[in-house]
Amino acid sequence: MINHIDVSTVLRRTVCDLYSNLVTRPTGAAVRTEIESQLAGVRGRTLTVIDFSNVNLLDFSCADEIVAKLLLRFGCSADGESVGTCDDTEVPPAHEGYFLFRGLHDAHLDAIETVLERHGLALVAESSAGAHLVGSVAERERRAWEAVSRLGAAAAEDLARATGQSVTDARALLEALARRRLVMRLEESYVAVGALGGGSRAATHPADDRSPHSEGGASE
């Protein structure tokens, strides 16, 4: 399933109709709570596009409340420790959530990169030039993710051939990226999150979880 959430729409609905700036921690907490409520009833594997295109300002506290805490709730830290709680709220175990962040400009990224580094987190950001990783990422992880993106889908043997490393090392990297929700495992292959979300710009059509390309019904 692919969902699309326009952060500016959530902001106007939860804080103020004419507001387009994400500043102060209470504002960020209110927006994140609304996003989490939209995802609360979702089960199975989902990709959610978090769209900042119409947000003007994003301060450090809102970056922490929205971006970092969403990733902490659904993702995994850089050291491989599974993360599944935020503010003492457990994640429903049946929900395997992935995020693609869209519409981030330089001012957004200054705040986001700071909080990601602080928490040891990484995300996939989408721009007109394509998808790329932001945050706390080892160089070997970045090279592996970029190779998977170029290949479209890759098993450990494919990544090993593309990067000149052993199959064992390639498999370990793919598993680490999957734990961090930067790639999605589909049977024996892995697909980069940016590749999964590339067709969702207008879309926001949910995809059936058997395939990243099969469409379902309407989304948010």
N, C-alpha and C positions, 0 to 999 in steps of 0.2 A: 504494500500500500504506500502511495506517495501522498503526503499532505503538504499544503502550502499555508503558511501563517505570515501575514503581513503585520510586522511589528507596529507600524504606525497606526494601523486600524485597531489593534489591541490597545495601544496607548490611548487613543482617543476614546475608546469605549470604556476603559477602566479609570482614566484619570481626568481627561478634559477633551472636549470636542475639538478645540482649536490648538491642541498641544502637539508639537512635533519634536520635542527635545526630551531625551532620556537622561535626566539628571536627578540626583538624590537617591539614596538607597531605598526609601519607601516606595518611590515610583518604580524602580526596578523590580522590587519584590512583588508589587501589584501586577506588573506585566508578566513576570514569570509565573505567578500563581494562576493567571488566566490561561497562559499557554499550557501549563500542566493540567489544568482542568479540561482543556480540549483534548488532551492526550490520555486522560485518565481512563476512558472506556475502551481504549484501543488495545487489542490483543494481537499477538503474533509479531511478525517482522514489519517494521515501518521505516520509511525514510521521510523526514519532515524538513521541508525547506523553510528556513527562518530568514525572512526577507527584510532587510534594513534599508531598502532603497529610498524610502520616503521619510527616514529619520534624519534630522539635521545634526543634533549633538548627541554624543554618548559619553558620559563621564565614567571614571574608573569604578565608582560604586555600582552603577547600573550594569556595566560590563561584567562585574563580579556577580551581581544578583541574577542576571539573565543568562549570559553566555556560560560562565564558569559553573554555575550551579545546575544548569540544565545538563552540561556534560558530566558533572560529578554524579548526577542522579542516574544518568543512563549509560555512562561510558566507563572509561578506565584510565588510571593515571599512567604516567610515563614509566614508572618502575614496575608495571605489570600487575600491581595490586588491584583486584577487582573493586569497583566502586558501585554501590547501589543504594546509597542513602544520601539524603540531603535534609538538614533540619530534622533529623530523627524520623523521617518519613520513608518507609520502605518502598522500593519500586515493585510494581506487580511483576512477579517472576515470569509471567507469560508474555511480557512485552519486551521485544528485542528492538530497541530504538536506535536509529541513526539520524544524524543531522547534517544538512548542507546549508552553509550560511551564504546569503546572496546580498549584493548591494552594499558591501562594506567599502567605505572610502578611507583615505589615509587617516583622517581624524578618528574614525571608529577604530581603526587598527592599532593606533597608538595605545588606546585604553585596553583593547582586547588582548593584544600581545603581552602586555604587562601582567594581566591577571592570569593568562594561560601559563606564562612562565612561573608565576608564583605557585600555582597549583600543580605544575607538571602535566599540563593538558595540551592537546592539539585538536585542531578542527580542520575541516575542508571548507575553503572559501571559493566561491564561484564569481568570476568577473568576465568581462567581455573577451579577455585573453584566454579564458579557460579556468579550470579548477587548479588549486594549489593548496599546500599545507601551510597552516599558520600555527605558531606556538612552540611548545617544547618537543622537538623532534630530533633524534639523532640523525647524523648524515646518512648512515646506512639504511635507516628507516625511510628517509626521504627518497633516496635512490630507488629503493624497492618499490615504494608507492608510485613513483613516477614511471617505473618500468611497467608495473601492472596497468597504469592508466594508458600507456602507449599500446600495450598488448590487447587491451579491451577486457580480457579475462585471462587469468593465468593460474596454472597449477604450480606446485613447487618446482617441478622439472622445467617448466617454461621460464620461470623466474631465474632458475640456476643458469640456464643457457643464455638468457639475456644479460645477466650481470657477471657471469664468469665465476660464480661461487658454487659451493657444494649444494646438493639437493637438501641435505640436512640443515645447512645454514639458511637456505632459502625458505624452507618450510617453517623454521623457527621465526623468521622475520614476518612471514605471512600471518602466522598465528598471533604474533605480537600486535601487528596492525589490526587484525580482526578484533582482538580484545579491546583495543583502543577505539573501535568503531570507525576506523579510517578505511577499511575495506570490509566487504561483506562476503562471507563464505557461501557459495552455492554448490553443494555437493563437493566435488574434489577441486573446484576452481574458486578463485577469489576475484572480485570485481571492485574497483576503486569506487568510493562513494561519489566522487565527482562525476564519474561516468554514468552512474545510476541516475543522478539528478539532472543530467544534461538535457534530457527531453522534457523536463518539467517546467520550463520557463513559462509557457503559456498554460501549461498543463495543470498542473495541479489536479490531474486525474489520478485517483489511487491506482496503484498497480497490484495485481494479484501476487501474493508472496511466493508463488512458485517460480516466477521469472521477473527480472527487473524491467521487462518491456511489455508485459501483458497488462492491459488496462481493465479497470473495474468501473465503479460508479463515481459519483461526484464527491468532492472533498470540501474542506472548509472554505 
